[in-house]
Amino acid sequence: MNRPVVLFTLLWTFGYILAYTAEFPWLSLYTSLFGGIAVIVLWMIRGPWSKAVCMLLVVFIAAGYYEDYDRRNQSAITADSTEAASFHVEGIIVNQVEVDGDKAAFIVQSDDYEGERIIVSVRLLSKQEQLEAMTWQRGDRMNLQGVLQLPGESRNFGGFDYRHYLRFQHIHWQLTVKGASSINNTPPESWAWGHVFRWNDQFRSMLGDGVDRLFPKEQAGFMKGMLIGLTDDIDPQQFQQFSQLGLTHIIAISGLNVAVFLACLLWIMRRLGFTRETYLITAMIMMPIYIAVTGASPSIIRAGLMAMIGLYAAYRHTLKDGLHTVLIVGCVMLLWEPYYLLDVSFQLSFLVTIGLILGVPYANRLMPIRSRSWRDALSITIVAQCISFPVSIYYFNQFSLLSLAANFALVPVFSMFTMPAGTAALLISFAFKPVGQALAWLVAKVNEWIFMLVSAVSKWHLFQTIWPTPGLVWIIGYYAAWSLLIWGLLNRKRGDTALQANEIPGPMLTGLSSKSKPAGPLGPKVRSTFKVSLFPAASLCLIILLLFAYQPARWSQEGQVNFMDVGQGDSIFIRSPLSRSVILVDGGGTVTFRKQGEEWKQRSDPYEVGRKLLVPLLKQRGIQHIDYLIVTHQDADHIGGLQAVLEQIPVKQLIFNGTAKPTSGAEELFQTALYYGVKLVKVYAGDVLQIDKDTRLRFLFPLPTKQGETGIRLEKEQNAESVVFLMEMQDTRWLFTGDMEQASEAAVLRMIHGSSTADASPGAAVIGQQQLLLPSGQIDVLKIAHHGSKTSTTAAWLDEWQPKYAVISVGQNNVYGHPHPTVMSRLEERNVHILRTDNQGEIQMTIRDGVIRMRARVAEAD
């Protein structure tokens, strides 16, 4: 094997993947030990199958190592310890304390429980407590009293699993503390190695303060993320804009930063007349410092270690190829921390680096560009985009068609100007402030133009593509197809003569005439056919893979109704079985209450259900557009998440109740809809929306406006104006009720029974001079109104519809007491099967051939 390091790294990585995805109870460290002994024995015997068996054993050695590591990642705190109302822990802060509004967060390594690490969240009760929390630092001894809980699990299918995430950080519990009065903080009294990290935190904070002084507020967070890896203050909207164009690697510290830092450092030392040996050794010494100052993320560790190995090899005049260097660094990191393999920054960093090492030389040979600098720049950008594409859509489910152009145009600006000039401005400002400010002003001006461009381009929905999460087999197939495609292109370019010269070694040609040269196992015609057909076959395979990944459920005939768990709010996703039309009913929302004088509680990045939960879920499920966005009413817990939906996912029609709530949130929502050209449609009782042959929506409420009334009227109390509709899908019937109240229910019942007029036909009512035909009769699923509040779901309402299932969308431990016991009693008395998002998480229902099948995220529905 010409490249044993490459083979070993591939086998070792595959062993980790095998242990992570499959269940083998017999895997352990003993498996690895016995496997290692077997490899040594087989290597000494050198039988015909020794190499193949050794390769297989390396996989199981790696799998056993990972399994043992993962098995030891267990909590020393038992469930009995959490039964008490209050939990006491004493330990040392082991990370930088984050204070954001009325919340302080940090990790404590406990003195007891085998030094287990616990994540601590402190709810600060006053401005004074906030100022006190800002003095807490890494290395402080903390005496804490609070409530110990398991981190929350994902409550939606495919949603972010916080417990799973923390476990890979070796954290199993979170402690919630109310008020700083429950904390006793003591700074360290004697010097310890932990002081090095404490000083590093202080140094990073000092640099961050310097950035705040130099740059405008709207740019300071961006520059801190780019220069020193402090991402807490990055504007969420700004980050989203860069993310939509595939430019987040500019903000996050990565290999690009290391390359720029190293290039600038070497350039300065050369200009100062340093000898080659001196500047190489100095650069090696500076790299660990740079890694620490910029936060030591997996990507920066990878780049820093590679740079150090490369510098040392250059110093020793033994510089080897970069592929071996990056793989050796990867193996060392995975041996140190196997969970790095599951880290997205680690994956992107190594895949892109390996792809550039292997792919750029071939891409350069295929580029019809004479200028070497332009050819290199274009090759690097294209290869990086192609290599990172599967990982990007796996984690972020989006790809901009402008990403290639954006990276090609903007990365040089940031790497050749913004980073070096911003770093220089920051360092100079500590010695001579006016010069630093002048340089920072120039950087800020360039940033301002770039931010304006990014903000404008990121809003072009036409160039944004959304991809459902692909599987591992698809990702492997993607890379294989690209490899074959490039091989085919190179074969085409080389021609028959070069291909044959590569296939037949030189010594074999000696003494052979053109007639006597061996044809090899394949004849010339077969080889020629293979060479000619390889490129189109690989291209076709790649196109098929991309089409399948973009719409894997294109031919599905199942209808879907998903009651997503958005906390104390509603959000329902519907997909019709035939036309595959997408309907989104409401978007949840976060309700906050702030008194005057409590501005200090405002967080820089507060939880927003649309941006943090709803949009990621929709993208992960491959929702590339929404045909009908139904806003039942405009209370915050129903429309709060829709702002992010409108900004990131194309919407064709927004259906609403014909009123406008006089709040900033509702006003912004409609303004955003108009900006993106969304058609606004008012609906009233009696309207019908035919989605396709199998799906129809029949609206029951609100009442039509009086004749002659046009426009949109203001309505502060929205519950009584909720859009109510009956959906008929493949002989199943569903009733969606928003937050309708008893009076609205009574009005619908009167219309159904035609009580508004004596001569109305059955199931019809007359409003003014208009006769409405409204449906009635038994339904399959009823969405309980207003989260189960006692203000709705009357006995008469239930008796009219006789639902088989009732779904209550409600938040866990909500302060409103929803669902109300009275409503629950009414449902139980009628033997209605009750499903609740607070108990079961997301509830998914599929409809096929008129049969409803369901499952729940937290507890399977009966």
C-alpha positions in Angstrom: 0.0 0.0 0.0 1.6 3.3 -1.1 -0.3 5.4 1.4 -0.7 3.5 4.7 -1.6 6.6 6.6 -4.5 7.2 4.2 -5.7 3.6 4.5 -5.4 3.6 8.3 -7.3 6.9 8.7 -10.2 5.7 6.5 -10.4 2.3 8.4 -10.2 4.0 11.8 -12.9 6.5 10.9 -15.1 3.8 9.5 -14.7 1.9 12.8 -16.0 4.9 14.7 -18.9 5.3 12.4 -19.7 1.6 12.8 -19.7 1.8 16.6 -21.8 5.0 16.5 -24.5 3.7 14.2 -24.7 0.0 15.1 -25.3 -1.9 18.3 -22.6 -4.6 19.0 -22.7 -5.5 22.8 -19.4 -7.4 22.5 -17.5 -4.3 21.4 -15.1 -3.0 24.2 -11.5 -2.1 24.9 -10.8 -5.9 25.2 -12.0 -6.2 21.6 -9.4 -3.6 20.6 -6.7 -5.3 22.6 -7.3 -8.7 21.1 -7.7 -7.2 17.7 -4.3 -5.5 18.0 -2.6 -8.7 19.0 -4.2 -10.5 16.1 -3.0 -7.7 13.7 0.6 -8.2 14.9 0.5 -11.9 14.5 -1.1 -11.8 11.0 1.4 -9.2 9.9 4.3 -11.5 11.0 2.7 -14.5 9.2 2.1 -12.5 6.0 -0.4 -15.0 4.5 -2.4 -14.4 1.3 -5.3 -12.9 3.2 -3.3 -11.2 6.0 -3.7 -7.7 4.6 -7.5 -7.9 4.1 -8.0 -9.5 7.6 -5.7 -6.8 9.2 -7.8 -4.1 7.6 -11.0 -5.6 8.9 -9.4 -5.9 12.4 -8.3 -2.2 12.4 -12.0 -1.3 11.9 -13.1 -3.4 14.9 -10.1 -2.1 17.0 -11.4 1.5 16.3 -15.0 0.5 17.0 -14.0 -1.1 20.3 -12.0 2.0 21.3 -15.0 4.3 20.5 -17.5 2.0 22.2 -15.4 1.8 25.4 -15.0 5.6 25.4 -18.7 6.1 24.9 -19.7 3.6 27.5 -17.5 5.4 30.1 -19.3 8.6 29.4 -21.9 8.1 32.1 -23.1 10.3 34.9 -22.0 9.6 38.5 -25.2 11.4 39.7 -28.1 9.0 40.3 -31.7 9.8 39.7 -32.3 9.6 43.5 -30.1 12.7 43.8 -32.6 14.8 41.9 -35.7 13.9 43.9 -35.0 16.7 46.5 -36.5 20.1 45.8 -33.0 21.7 46.0 -29.6 20.3 44.9 -26.3 21.5 46.3 -23.1 21.4 44.4 -19.6 22.9 45.0 -17.0 23.1 42.3 -14.8 25.1 40.0 -15.9 27.1 36.9 -14.2 25.5 33.9 -15.3 27.8 31.1 -15.8 31.5 30.4 -18.9 32.8 32.1 -21.6 34.1 29.6 -23.9 36.9 30.9 -26.7 37.8 28.6 -29.6 39.9 30.0 -31.1 38.3 33.0 -29.2 35.0 32.4 -25.7 33.8 33.4 -24.4 30.5 32.2 -21.3 28.5 32.9 -20.0 25.0 33.5 -18.9 23.8 36.9 -16.7 20.8 37.6 -18.0 19.4 40.9 -15.8 18.4 43.8 -18.0 15.3 44.3 -19.5 12.9 41.8 -16.1 12.0 40.3 -15.5 15.5 39.1 -18.6 15.5 36.9 -19.2 18.6 34.9 -22.6 20.3 35.3 -24.0 23.2 33.2 -25.4 26.0 35.3 -28.1 28.5 34.3 -28.6 31.4 36.7 -31.7 33.6 36.4 -30.6 37.0 37.6 -33.2 39.0 39.5 -31.8 42.5 39.4 -29.3 44.8 37.6 -27.0 44.5 40.6 -27.0 40.7 40.3 -26.1 41.1 36.6 -23.1 43.3 37.4 -22.1 40.8 40.1 -22.3 37.9 37.6 -20.0 39.8 35.2 -17.2 39.5 37.8 -17.4 35.7 37.8 -14.5 34.0 36.0 -13.0 30.7 35.1 -11.3 29.1 38.1 -13.7 30.6 40.7 -15.0 28.3 43.3 -18.8 28.2 43.3 -21.1 27.0 46.0 -24.5 26.6 44.4 -28.0 25.7 45.4 -30.7 25.0 42.7 -32.9 22.6 40.9 -31.1 19.7 39.1 -32.7 18.4 35.9 -31.8 16.4 32.9 -31.3 18.5 29.8 -34.3 18.7 27.5 -34.7 16.2 24.7 -35.9 16.9 21.2 -39.7 17.3 21.2 -40.1 17.3 17.5 -39.0 14.6 15.0 -35.6 15.6 13.7 -35.4 18.6 16.0 -32.3 19.7 18.0 -31.7 17.4 20.9 -30.1 19.4 23.7 -29.5 16.3 25.9 -27.8 14.5 23.1 -25.6 17.6 22.3 -24.5 18.0 25.9 -23.7 14.4 26.3 -21.0 14.7 23.6 -19.6 17.6 25.8 -19.5 15.1 28.7 -22.3 16.9 30.5 -25.4 15.0 31.7 -27.2 17.5 34.1 -28.2 21.1 34.2 -28.6 23.1 37.4 -31.1 26.0 37.4 -30.4 28.6 40.0 -32.8 31.5 40.9 -31.0 34.6 41.9 -27.3 35.2 42.7 -28.2 35.0 46.4 -28.1 31.2 46.0 -24.5 31.4 45.0 -21.3 31.8 47.0 -18.4 32.8 44.8 -14.7 32.6 45.9 -11.8 33.5 43.6 -8.8 31.2 43.6 -6.4 31.8 46.4 -3.2 30.2 45.0 -1.7 29.8 41.6 -2.6 26.7 39.5 -2.5 25.7 35.9 -6.1 26.9 35.6 -4.8 30.4 35.9 -3.4 30.2 32.3 -6.9 29.7 31.0 -8.2 32.4 33.3 -5.6 34.8 31.9 -6.5 33.8 28.4 -10.2 34.6 29.1 -9.2 38.0 30.4 -7.0 38.7 27.4 -9.7 37.7 25.0 -12.2 39.9 26.9 -9.7 42.8 26.7 -9.4 42.3 22.9 -13.2 42.1 22.7 -13.5 45.4 24.5 -11.0 46.9 22.1 -13.1 45.8 19.2 -16.2 47.4 20.8 -14.3 50.7 21.1 -13.1 50.7 17.5 -16.0 49.5 15.4 -19.7 50.5 15.2 -22.1 48.6 17.3 -23.7 46.8 14.4 -20.2 45.6 13.3 -18.5 44.9 16.6 -20.0 41.4 17.1 -19.1 40.4 13.5 -15.5 41.6 14.0 -15.1 39.9 17.3 -16.3 36.6 15.8 -13.9 36.9 12.9 -10.8 38.1 14.7 -10.9 36.4 18.1 -13.7 33.8 17.9 -16.1 35.6 20.3 -19.5 34.8 18.7 -21.9 35.8 21.5 -22.5 39.3 20.2 -23.0 38.5 16.5 -26.3 39.9 15.4 -28.6 36.9 14.7 -30.1 38.6 11.6 -26.6 39.3 10.2 -25.5 35.8 10.9 -28.6 34.5 9.1 -27.8 36.6 6.0 -24.3 35.3 5.8 -25.5 31.8 6.4 -28.0 32.0 3.5 -25.1 32.8 1.1 -22.8 30.1 2.5 -20.4 32.6 4.1 -20.6 31.6 7.8 -17.0 30.3 7.6 -15.9 33.9 7.3 -17.4 34.8 10.7 -16.4 31.6 12.4 -12.7 31.1 13.2 -11.3 28.5 10.8 -8.3 27.4 8.8 -8.7 30.6 6.7 -7.9 32.7 9.8 -4.8 30.6 10.6 -3.6 30.9 7.0 -4.1 34.7 7.1 -2.5 35.0 10.5 0.5 32.9 9.5 1.0 34.7 6.2 1.0 38.1 7.9 3.3 37.0 10.7 5.8 35.5 8.3 5.7 38.5 6.0 6.3 40.9 9.0 9.3 38.9 10.3 10.8 38.7 6.8 10.5 42.4 6.4 12.2 42.9 9.8 15.1 40.8 8.5 14.6 37.7 10.6 16.5 34.6 9.5 14.6 31.6 8.0 15.2 29.5 11.1 14.2 32.3 13.5 10.8 33.2 11.8 9.9 29.5 11.4 10.5 28.8 15.1 8.8 32.0 16.2 5.7 31.1 14.1 5.7 27.6 15.7 5.7 29.2 19.1 3.0 31.7 18.2 0.5 29.1 16.8 -0.5 27.6 20.2 -1.1 31.1 21.5 -3.2 32.0 18.5 -5.2 28.8 18.9 -5.9 29.6 22.6 -6.8 33.3 21.9 -9.2 32.4 19.2 -11.2 29.8 21.2 -9.6 26.5 20.3 -12.5 25.1 18.2 -11.9 21.8 16.4 -11.4 23.6 13.1 -8.8 26.0 14.5 -7.0 23.2 16.3 -6.8 21.2 13.1 -5.5 24.2 11.1 -3.1 25.2 13.9 -1.6 21.7 14.3 -1.2 21.3 10.6 0.5 24.7 10.4 2.9 23.7 13.3 3.7 20.3 11.6 4.3 22.1 8.3 6.5 24.8 9.9 8.6 22.1 11.6 8.9 20.1 8.4 10.0 23.3 6.6 12.5 24.0 9.4 13.9 20.4 9.0 13.8 20.6 5.2 11.6 17.5 5.2 8.4 19.0 4.0 6.1 16.2 3.0 2.7 16.2 1.2 -0.2 17.9 2.9 -2.5 14.9 2.8 -0.4 12.9 5.2 -0.1 15.9 7.5 -3.9 16.5 7.7 -4.7 12.8 8.2 -2.1 12.5 11.0 -3.6 15.5 12.7 -7.1 14.1 12.3 -6.0 10.7 13.8 -4.4 12.4 16.8 -7.5 14.5 17.4 -9.8 11.5 17.1 -7.7 9.4 19.5 -7.8 12.3 22.0 -11.5 13.0 21.6 -13.5 10.5 19.5 -16.6 12.7 19.7 -14.8 15.2 17.4 -16.0 13.0 14.6 -19.6 14.2 15.3 -18.7 17.9 15.4 -19.8 19.8 12.3 -16.8 22.2 12.4 -14.4 19.2 12.5 -16.2 17.5 9.6 -16.2 20.5 7.4 -12.7 21.5 8.3 -11.1 18.2 7.4 -13.3 17.3 4.4 -12.7 20.7 2.8 -9.0 20.6 3.5 -8.6 17.0 2.1 -10.8 18.0 -0.8 -8.6 21.0 -1.6 -5.4 19.0 -1.3 -6.7 16.2 -3.7 -9.0 18.2 -5.9 -7.4 21.5 -6.7 -4.5 20.1 -8.8 -7.0 18.2 -11.0 -9.4 21.2 -11.2 -6.5 23.4 -12.3 -5.8 20.9 -15.1 -9.4 21.2 -16.3 -9.6 25.0 -16.0 -9.3 26.7 -19.4 -7.8 29.8 -17.7 -4.2 31.0 -18.4 -3.7 33.2 -15.4 -2.5 31.0 -12.6 -3.8 33.2 -9.8 -7.3 33.3 -11.3 -7.2 29.6 -12.0 -6.1 28.8 -8.5 -8.8 31.1 -6.9 -11.6 29.6 -9.0 -10.4 26.0 -8.5 -10.2 26.5 -4.7 -13.7 28.0 -4.6 -15.4 25.4 -6.8 -13.7 22.4 -5.0 -14.5 23.8 -1.6 -18.2 24.3 -2.6 -18.5 20.8 -4.0 -16.9 19.1 -1.1 -18.8 21.1 1.6 -22.2 20.8 -0.2 -23.4 17.4 1.4 -22.3 18.4 4.9 -23.9 21.8 4.5 -27.3 20.5 3.4 -27.1 17.7 6.1 -26.8 20.2 8.9 -28.3 23.4 7.5 -30.6 22.2 4.8 -30.0 25.1 2.5 -27.7 26.1 -0.4 -27.6 29.3 -2.2 -27.0 29.3 -6.0 -25.1 32.5 -5.4 -22.8 30.9 -2.9 -20.0 30.2 -5.4 -20.0 33.8 -6.7 -20.3 35.2 -3.1 -17.3 33.2 -1.9 -15.3 33.9 -5.0 -15.9 37.7 -4.7 -15.9 38.2 -0.9 -13.5 35.7 0.6 -10.5 37.5 -0.9 -11.7 40.9 0.5 -12.1 39.5 4.0 -8.9 37.4 3.9 -6.6 40.0 2.2 -8.1 43.2 3.8 -10.6 42.9 6.5 -8.8 40.3 8.7 -5.3 41.7 8.5 -6.4 45.4 8.6 -8.9 44.7 11.5 -6.2 42.8 13.5 -3.7 45.6 12.8 -6.2 48.3 13.9 -6.9 46.4 17.1 -3.3 45.8 18.1 -2.2 49.3 17.1 -5.0 50.9 19.1 -3.5 49.7 22.3 -0.3 51.5 21.6 -1.5 54.5 19.5 -5.3 54.9 19.5 -5.7 57.5 16.7 -3.9 55.4 14.2 -5.9 52.3 15.2 -9.2 54.3 14.9 -8.3 55.6 11.5 -7.6 52.1 10.2 -10.7 50.7 11.9 -12.8 53.5 10.2 -11.5 52.3 6.8 -12.3 48.6 7.6 -15.8 49.7 8.9 -16.5 51.5 5.6 -15.7 48.4 3.6 -17.7 46.2 5.9 -20.7 48.6 5.6 -20.7 48.2 1.8 -20.3 44.4 2.1 -23.1 44.1 4.7 -25.5 46.1 2.5 -24.7 43.8 -0.5 -25.1 40.6 1.6 -28.4 41.9 3.1 -29.8 42.7 -0.3 -28.7 39.5 -2.0 -29.7 37.2 0.9 -33.4 38.3 0.4 -33.5 36.9 -3.1 -35.6 33.8 -2.5 -35.2 32.8 -6.2 -31.5 31.7 -5.6 -32.2 30.0 -2.3 -32.6 26.2 -2.4 -33.8 24.1 0.5 -32.8 20.4 0.8 -34.1 17.7 3.1 -31.6 16.0 5.3 -29.8 13.3 3.2 -28.7 9.9 4.4 -25.1 8.6 4.8 -25.4 6.3 1.8 -26.4 9.3 -0.4 -23.4 11.3 0.8 -21.0 8.5 0.0 -22.7 8.1 -3.4 -22.3 11.9 -4.0 -18.5 11.8 -3.4 -18.1 8.6 -5.5 -20.0 10.2 -8.4 -17.8 13.3 -8.3 -14.7 11.2 -8.2 -15.8 9.2 -11.3 -16.8 12.4 -13.1 -13.4 14.0 -12.6 -11.6 10.8 -13.6 -13.8 10.7 -16.7 -12.9 14.3 -17.6 -9.2 13.7 -17.1 -9.3 10.6 -19.3 -11.1 12.6 -22.0 -8.4 15.3 -21.8 -5.5 12.9 -21.9 -6.6 10.9 -24.9 -6.0 7.4 -25.9 -2.2 7.6 -26.1 -1.7 9.0 -22.6 -4.2 6.5 -21.2 -2.3 3.5 -22.7 1.0 4.9 -21.6 -0.2 5.0 -18.0 -1.6 1.5 -18.2 1.5 -0.2 -19.6 4.7 0.3 -17.5 7.8 1.4 -19.5 9.9 -1.8 -18.9 7.1 -3.8 -20.5 7.3 -1.8 -23.7 11.0 -2.7 -24.3 11.4 -5.1 -27.2 7.7 -5.1 -28.1 6.4 -4.0 -31.5 3.2 -2.1 -31.9 1.5 -5.4 -32.9 2.9 -7.5 -30.0 2.0 -5.1 -27.1 -0.3 -6.8 -24.6 -3.9 -5.6 -24.6 -4.3 -6.4 -20.9 -7.3 -8.0 -19.4 -9.6 -5.6 -21.3 -9.3 -5.2 -25.1 -8.7 -1.7 -26.6 -12.3 -1.4 -27.7 -13.6 -2.2 -24.2 -11.2 0.3 -22.7 -12.1 3.0 -25.2 -15.8 2.5 -24.6 -15.3 2.6 -20.9 -13.3 5.8 -21.2 -15.8 7.5 -23.4 -18.9 6.5 -21.4 -17.4 7.2 -17.9 -18.0 10.9 -18.0 -21.6 10.9 -19.2 -22.4 8.0 -16.9 -21.0 9.7 -13.8 -22.7 13.0 -14.8 -26.0 11.2 -15.1 -25.5 9.5 -11.8 -24.7 12.8 -10.1 -27.8 14.5 -11.6 -30.0 11.6 -10.5 -28.5 11.8 -7.0 -29.1 15.5 -6.8 -32.7 15.3 -8.0 -33.5 12.5 -5.5 -31.9 14.5 -2.7 -33.9 17.6 -3.5 -37.3 15.9 -3.6 -37.0 12.4 -2.2 -40.8 12.2 -1.5 -41.8 13.4 -5.0 -43.9 10.3 -5.8 -45.4 9.8 -2.3 -49.2 9.5 -2.2 -49.5 10.0 1.6 -51.2 13.0 3.1 -49.5 14.5 6.2 -50.7 16.5 9.2 -48.1 17.3 11.8 -48.9 19.1 15.1 -45.5 20.5 15.9 -44.5 21.2 19.5 -43.8 24.9 19.6 -44.5 25.3 23.3 -47.4 27.4 24.3 -48.7 28.1 20.8 -50.0 26.4 17.6 -48.2 25.4 14.4 -49.6 22.7 12.1 -48.0 21.4 9.0 -50.2 19.9 6.3 -49.2 18.3 3.0 -51.8 17.1 0.5 -51.4 13.6 -1.0 -51.9 14.3 -4.7 -50.6 17.8 -5.5 -48.1 17.7 -2.6 -49.3 21.2 -1.7 -48.0 22.6 1.6 -50.2 24.3 4.1 -48.9 25.8 7.3 -51.4 26.8 9.9 -49.9 29.4 12.4 -46.3 29.5 13.5 -46.2 29.5 17.3 -44.4 32.4 19.1 -42.7 33.5 22.3 -44.8 35.7 24.6 -42.6 38.0 26.7 -43.7 40.4 29.4 -41.4 43.4 30.2 -42.1 46.1 32.7 -40.7 49.6 32.4 -37.2 49.7 33.9 -36.5 46.1 33.1 -34.6 46.8 29.8 -31.5 45.2 31.3 -33.2 41.8 31.1 -33.3 41.9 27.3 -31.0 39.3 25.8 -28.9 39.8 22.8 -30.1 36.6 21.2 -33.5 35.7 22.8 -35.2 32.5 21.9 -37.4 32.9 18.9 -39.5 29.9 18.0 -39.6 30.6 14.3 -35.8 31.1 13.8 -34.7 28.5 16.3 -37.3 25.7 15.8 -40.0 26.1 13.1 -37.8 27.1 10.1 -35.1 24.5 10.8 -37.8 21.8 11.1 -39.5 22.8 7.8 -36.1 23.0 6.0 -35.0 19.7 7.4 -38.2 18.1 6.0 -37.5 19.6 2.6 -40.2 22.3 2.5 -39.0 24.5 -0.4 -42.1 26.7 -0.5 -45.4 27.1 1.3 -48.5 27.2 -0.9 -51.0 28.4 1.8 -50.0 30.1 5.0 -53.1 30.2 7.2 -53.0 32.7 10.0 -55.9 31.8 12.2 -55.5 35.1 14.2 -52.8 37.5 15.1 -51.9 36.8 18.7 -48.2 36.5 19.4 -48.3 32.7 20.2 -49.7 32.0 16.7 -47.8 34.5 14.5 -44.5 35.0 16.3 -42.6 32.3 14.4 -44.1 33.3 11.0 -41.8 36.3 10.6 -38.8 34.0 10.2 -40.8 31.7 7.9 -41.7 34.6 5.5 -38.0 35.7 5.5 -36.5 32.3 4.7 -39.1 30.2 2.9 -41.1 31.4 -0.2 -44.8 31.7 0.5 -47.5 32.0 -2.2 -50.6 32.9 -0.3 -51.3 34.2 3.2 -54.9 33.4 4.3 -56.2 35.4 7.3 -59.4 36.6 9.0 -59.7 40.0 7.3 -58.6 42.0 10.4 -55.4 43.5 11.6 -54.3 43.6 15.2 -52.7 46.9 16.1 -49.3 45.5 17.3 -45.8 45.9 15.9 -45.5 42.1 15.4 -48.6 41.9 13.2 -47.7 45.0 11.3 -44.2 43.7 10.5 -45.6 40.3 9.5 -47.9 41.8 6.8 -45.2 44.3 5.7 -42.8 41.4 5.2 -45.5 39.4 3.2 -46.1 42.4 0.9 -42.3 42.9 0.5 -41.9 39.3 -0.8 -45.0 39.5 -3.0 -47.2 37.2 -1.0 -50.8 37.3 -2.0 -53.1 38.2 0.9 -56.4 36.4 1.0 -59.3 37.2 3.4 -61.6 34.2 4.1 -65.0 34.0 5.7 -67.6 31.4 6.6 -68.8 29.6 3.4 -65.5 30.0 1.4 -64.0 26.8 0.0 -60.4 26.1 -1.0 -60.0 23.1 -3.3 -56.3 22.0 -2.9 -56.6 19.0 -5.2 -59.0 16.2 -6.0 -58.5 14.6 -2.5 -58.1 17.7 -0.3 -60.5 20.5 0.3 -60.8 23.2 3.0 -64.2 24.5 4.0 -64.1 27.7 6.1 -66.6 28.0 9.0 -65.6 31.2 10.6 -65.3 34.3 10.9 -68.6 35.6 9.7 -68.7 37.5 6.4 -68.5 41.2 6.5 -71.5 43.3 6.0 -72.4 44.2 2.4 -70.5 47.3 1.3 -67.7 46.9 3.8 -64.2 46.7 2.2 -60.7 46.8 3.4 -59.2 45.5 6.6 -60.6 46.5 10.0 -58.6 46.8 13.2 -59.4 44.2 15.8 -57.4 44.0 19.1 -59.2 41.0 20.5 -58.4 38.3 18.0 -59.5 35.0 19.6 -63.2 35.7 18.6 -62.1 36.3 15.0 -60.1 33.1 14.6 -60.2 31.3 11.2 -62.0 28.0 11.6 -62.0 25.4 8.8 -62.9 21.8 8.1 -60.4 19.9 6.0 -61.5 16.8 4.0 -58.6 14.6 2.9 -59.1 11.2 1.4 -62.4 10.6 3.2 -61.0 11.8 6.5 -62.3 15.0 8.2 -60.3 17.4 10.3 -61.5 20.5 12.2 -59.0 23.3 12.9 -60.2 25.9 15.4 -57.5 28.4 16.2 -58.3 30.1 19.5 -62.1 30.4 18.9 -64.3 31.0 21.9 -67.7 29.8 23.1 -69.5 32.6 21.3 -67.8 31.7 18.0 -68.7 28.0 18.5 -72.3 28.9 19.1 -72.4 31.1 16.0 -71.0 28.3 13.9 -73.6 25.8 15.3 -76.4 28.3 14.6 -75.2 28.6 11.0 -75.0 24.8 10.6 -78.5 24.3 11.9 -79.9 27.1 9.9 -81.3 28.9 12.9 -80.7 32.3 11.4 -83.7 31.9 9.1 -86.8 29.8 9.0 -86.7 28.9 5.3 -83.0 28.0 5.0 -82.1 24.6 3.7 -80.6 22.0 6.1 -77.0 22.8 6.9 -77.4 26.4 5.6 -77.7 29.8 7.1 -78.4 33.2 5.8 -76.1 36.1 6.8 -77.6 39.3 5.5 -78.8 38.3 2.0 -76.2 35.5 1.5 -77.0 31.8 2.1 -74.1 29.8 3.4 -73.7 26.1 3.1 -71.7 24.7 6.0 -70.6 21.1 6.7 -71.5 19.2 9.8 -71.3 15.6 11.0 -68.7 13.4 12.7 -65.1 14.2 12.2 -61.9 12.2 12.8 -59.6 14.8 14.4 -60.4 17.9 16.3 -57.8 20.5 17.1 -58.9 21.7 20.5 -59.3 25.5 20.5 -57.2 27.9 22.6 -54.8 25.2 24.0 -57.7 23.6 26.0 -58.9 26.8 27.7 -62.2 26.7 29.4 -63.4 29.6 27.2 -64.1 27.1 24.4 -64.8 23.4 23.5 -68.3 23.4 24.9 -70.4 20.2 25.3 -72.6 21.3 22.4 -69.6 21.8 20.2 -68.2 18.3 20.9 -71.7 16.7 20.5 -72.0 18.3 17.1 -68.7 17.0 15.7 -68.2 13.8 17.7 -64.4 13.6 17.2 -62.5 10.4 17.4 -59.3 12.2 18.3 -58.6 15.5 20.0 -55.2 17.2 19.7 -54.2 19.9 22.2 -51.2 22.0 21.3 -50.0 23.3 24.7 -46.7 24.2 26.4 -45.2 22.1 29.2 -45.8 23.5 32.7 -47.5 26.6 31.3 -48.6 29.3 33.7 -52.2 29.4 32.3 -53.2 26.0 33.6 -53.9 24.7 30.0 -55.6 22.4 29.3 -58.4 23.1 31.7 -59.8 20.1 33.7 -63.3 21.0 32.6 -62.3 20.5 28.9 -60.5 17.3 29.7 -63.5 15.9 31.5 -65.8 16.7 28.5 -63.5 14.9 26.2 -63.1 11.9 28.5 -66.8 11.6 29.0 -67.3 11.2 25.3 -64.4 8.7 24.9 -62.4 11.0 22.7 -58.7 9.9 22.4 -56.7 12.8 23.6 -53.2 13.7 22.3 -51.2 16.5 23.9 -48.0 18.1 22.7 -46.9 18.9 26.3 -47.0 15.2 27.1 -46.1 13.6 23.8 -44.2 16.2 21.8 -44.9 16.5 18.1 -47.8 14.4 16.9 -47.5 13.2 13.3 -50.4 11.8 11.3 -50.3 10.3 7.8 -53.3 9.6 5.6 -53.2 6.9 3.0 -56.3 5.3 1.4 -58.5 7.0 4.0 -56.7 5.5 6.9 -55.0 7.7 9.6 -51.8 6.4 11.1 -50.1 8.4 13.9 -47.0 8.6 16.0 -45.8 10.9 18.8 -42.2 12.0 19.4 -42.1 11.5 23.2 -44.7 8.8 23.8 -46.2 6.7 21.0 -49.9 7.3 20.6 -52.1 4.2 21.0 
